[in-house]
Amino acid sequence: MGTINININGSFVSKFGIKASTESFSAQANGHADAVARAIEYLSAEVLPRATALDHDLHDQGAQPSEGFAPARIIR
């Protein structure tokens, strides 16, 4: 069975004030789609809000990624 591993480190850790971590989502118990859904839920509920807030804070301070901020993503 498959496993999805998400590693959180670098500026995500130092700027979020959280410790480095690896979150794992296994397909063993409830299947592959469930593992993907749980990984997406973790990213959307835990990581994305913090990343968005951090980007806004950094933008207010005049800092931004080397290529600028990505446009809104539309998933089809």
PERA-V907155 format. One line per field, one symbol per residue. ss: DSSP state (@ for helix, = for strand, . for the rest). Layout:
ss->???
This chain:
ss->..======..@@@@@@....======.....@@@@@@@@@@@@@@@@@@@@@@@@@@@@@................
